[in-house]
Amino acid sequence: MDALKTAASDQMCCTIEPAYLTAVRKSNLLKIMLKDIRPDGLHVRQQKTGKYQIFNWTPTLRALVARAKKLRRKHDSLYLFCTRTGAPHSTSEFVSMWCRLKIKADLLDLHFHDLRAKAVTDAKHTHGRDFAQALAGHASGEMTDAYVRDDPQRESVEIRDNQIIMCCNRLKQDADFINENGRGERI
């Protein structure tokens, strides 16, 4: 289901895709500054540890950052993701934007941190635990394992051809149940 991508504004698309690609926490994503866009990659400061992670440039990451830079902004904004006045988004502003998007996309159980969990899960399955741990910036493999979601009842997110496709298994099962019964009540 492409509901999230379809319902998202350009600004939200520009935060969702890099969040999945880099597995960066929401708080770190919102604090990325233009000076963090460097020739060797995107430098992101982890607020929990104070350390920087460097995400080497890939064609996809470069395109996502270029798209985010083209969003309407004041000339003197220091932030990659900012309000129209150039200030960084506060957590409460971003949560409000996310909630409006979830309602519009009819994905009420989806949380922004699910993108991080999906990124870590996909990284572990594709490249192994060490890669997933490095991507997430975790100090231990055990923390990385805590993020991995192999439970089919959990929400999942996939990116295909740079588009986000939401697969909310629990919501789909509820919809199938309602369709089979013809009523919206549980037995």
Secondary structure, 3 states (H helix, E strand, C coil): CCHHHHHCCHHHHHHHHHHHHHCCCHHHHHCCEHHHEECCEEEEECCCCCCEEEECCCHHHHHHHHHHHCCCCCCCCCECCECCCCCECCHHHHHHHHHHHHHHHCCCCCCCHHHHHHHHHHHHHHHCHHHHHHHHCCCCHHHHHHHCCCCCCCCEEEEECCEEEEECHHHHHHHHHHHHHCCCCCC
